Amino acid sequence: MRLLRPLLLASCLLVAASPVFAAVAQTITVDGVNDFDPSNLVQDDRFDTQKFFCTPDSVYPLDLGRVYMTNDNNYLYVGYEWTRHCFNNPNLGLAIDVNTAAGGTSDPFNRKIGWTNLPNKPDFVVYDVPSYPGNTYHFQVMYKWTGVAWGDSTKLVNPLGSGPNALGIVDTSGFVEFKLPLAALGVTTGSQLNLEWWFTQDGTTKGPLDAVMSDNIQMSRYSTTTWDTTAVVEMTQMSPYTVLSFSDAVPPTV
């Protein structure tokens, strides 16, 4: 029994180290309003960056908050809390691994963000550059790892390719929402994904000011923020997600 107790404790710690969340399949209206089922919460990452007291309703302008995910038969839906205040040049990133060891170790946007230490590297990276005074272009792009380099694969989602609002990402309400075709990612029901989200800024010396899963390496903390770095900041963790089976419960209209 003395040997069994440590083994049971070790097993519990291993389970706790792997983020797991209950989920239900949904079709989400991408409009900046959170209509995700509460069970589709991936991670609550609120309030782990430095306060700046920008406005009464936004004292954490670098912070990504609660993150949600779900899917239906056609799309993967992503939503998370973020409100832009105080600082210009925001960049919002998402990395998606489709459960292969292959993938990119560098950042396709040339930020100081890396993936060398993860067993599964990202196969896709999505970047959203929200509009701000002086830059209202609202650039959006999805990159895919070709096996040797990152390539712009936005046309898998939008035939017009990368550019303003190219991925239909809504980011002006305090809740960022978008959807990606499962076919564009090459996944179906039961496929395993791994994902990570981060906030950074324009510039080749910028790292992850906030990271949802890789909290231990983010560059903004409760009392201080490191704005620039010459060294690549290596991400340490991603969240697993299994593409869910979806049944439309709404009867057809005759």
N, C-alpha and C positions, 0 to 999 in steps of 0.2 A: 504493500500500500504506500510505503514511503517513496518508492520509485515511481508509482503511478501518478501521484499528485504533481510532481514536477513535470511529468510528461503531459498531463492534462493542461497545466498552466501554459506550457510552451505551445501547445496546440491552439489554445485560445489567443495567445499573442500573435501567432502566425495569421489567424483568421482576421484579427483586428488590424493587422498591417495591410491587408488588401481591401481597398474601399469597395463596398458592395452596397447597392441600393435596390429597393423594390421598384418596379416600373410597370406601367400600363401603357398599351399602345393607344395613341391618339392622333387625330388630325388637328393641327394647330393653325389658327388664323394668324398669319404673320402681319401684325399691325402695331407692335410695340406695347400691347396689353398682355399681361401674363395670364394665360388661360391653361397653363400646364397643370395637370393633376398634381397635388402635393407629393404623391408617391414618386413622381418623376424628378425629385430633387437629387442631383448628383452630389453636390457639395455646398455647404454653407461657408463661404470664404470671406464673410463680412468683417470689417473693422480690424484688419491686420496690417494696415499701412499707416503712414504718418498723417495726422490731422493737419489741415491747413485753414479751416474755417473760411471757406470761400463764400458760402451763403448759408443762411440758417438751415436750409434743407440739404446741404451737401458739405460735410466737413471731411469727407474721405474722397477727394477727387481722383485719386490714383487707384481706388479700390474696385475690384470685381467682387460682387456679393454672392447671392444665391444663384447657383447654376442648375439648369434643368435640361433634360433630354428626353425625347421619345421618338417614335416613328409610326407611320402607317405603311401601306403596301408600296408606296411610291417614294416617300421622302423621309429623310432624317431631319428632325426639328431640334434646334438649339436655341436656348434662351437664357439670359443672365442679366443680373442687375449691374448697371454702370451709368453714372451721370457725369457728363463733362462739365467741369467748372474750373476756374482759375487758370489752367495751363493749356496752351495751344499745342499743336503737333501731336495729337493722340493717335496711336495705332493699337488696334485690337487684333490679337492673333489667336488662331485655333490650329492645333496639330492633330491629325487623324492617322493612326496606324491601323491597317486592315489585317493585323495579326500575322505579319511576316517579319522576319528578322531584318530583311532588306529595308532600305529607306535612307533618307538624307540625314547627315550628321550636322549640317550647317543650316543657317537661316536664309531662305530665299530672298528676304527683304534686306539682307546684309546687316541685320542687327547682331549684337553680341550675344547670341543665343545658340546653344548647341545641344546635341542629343547623343553624344558619343557614349555616355555611360549607361544608356538604357539598352536592354536586350533587344527590344523591338523599336525600330526607328520610324519616324513619321513617313507615311506614303503621300500624304496631302498636307498642305498648309494653306489656310485661308487668312487673308489680311483685309481688314476694313480700316479705312482712314476717314473717320467721321469729319463732317464739315466743321469748320471753326472760322472766326473772323480772319480774313486774309487768304483763306483756302476753302472754298465751297465746292471743290471738285468732287469730293466724296468717292475717292477711288476704292474699288473693290476688286480682288483677284483671288483665284485659287490656283495654287501650284501643285504639280504632281512630280514625284520622283521618277525619272526615266530609267534609272539603273546606273547612271553616271553623273547626272546633274538634275537640278530643278528646272522644270519647264512650265510655262503658263498654260494651264489646262482649263481656263475659265469657260472656253467654248463647250466643254462638256455640260455646262449648266446654262449658258447663255450664248447663242450663236454669234452674237456681236463681240464676244470676248471681253477682256478686262476693261475697266473704265468706270465712269460715274454710275453708281447704283447697279453695277453689273450683276451682282449676286442677290439683289433685292433685300439687302440687310437693312433693317430698320433700327436706328440707334439714337433717336432724338427724344425719347419719352422717359428715359431712366431705366428702360428694360430693353435690352438688345435682343432682337429675334431674327432668325433666318432659317431657311430650309435648303437642303442639298438633295438632289435625286440619288436614291440608292444605286441606280444604274450607273451614275457618274462615278461613284465610289467602287463599283464592281462588287457590291454586297447584296445579300438576300436574307430572308428570315433565318435566324440561327447563326449568322456571321458574327464573329467576335471583333470588336473594335477596341482601341485604346486612344484616349483623348487628353489633351492638355490645353488650357486657356491662359492667356497672359495679356497684360497691358504694358505697352512701351511707347516710345515716341520716335519722331523722325530723327534720323542720324545714325551713322555707322559706329558710334560709340555708345549706343543705347542698349541696355539689357532689359530683363523683365522687372519692371518696377513692382508689379504684382503678378503672382503665379498662383493658379487655383490649387493644383495638386503639389507643386514643387515649392511649398512655402519656405523651406529651409534655405533657398538660394535667392529669393526675391530681394530686390535692392531698396525697397521702401519698407521700413519697420515702424513700430509705434512711435519712436522718438527721433528718427533720423532717416534721411533718404540719400542714397548715392546716385547721382544723376547720370554719371558717365563712367565707362570702364574701358580699359584697353584690352582686357582679357575676356575671352568668351566665357559666358556664364552657362554652365552645363545643367540642363534640366535633370531632375532626379526621379520623377514619378508621373504616371498617367493614370487616368481613370478607366477601368474596363466598362464596356457596354456590349450587350448582346442584342442584335436586331430582333425585335419582337414580332410574333405573329399577330396580324391585325384582321379583325372582322368588323365590317361596317354594320353598326347597329341601327342605322337610320333607314327606315323602309323607303323604297323607291316611290317617287311621285308619279302618279298615272295621269 
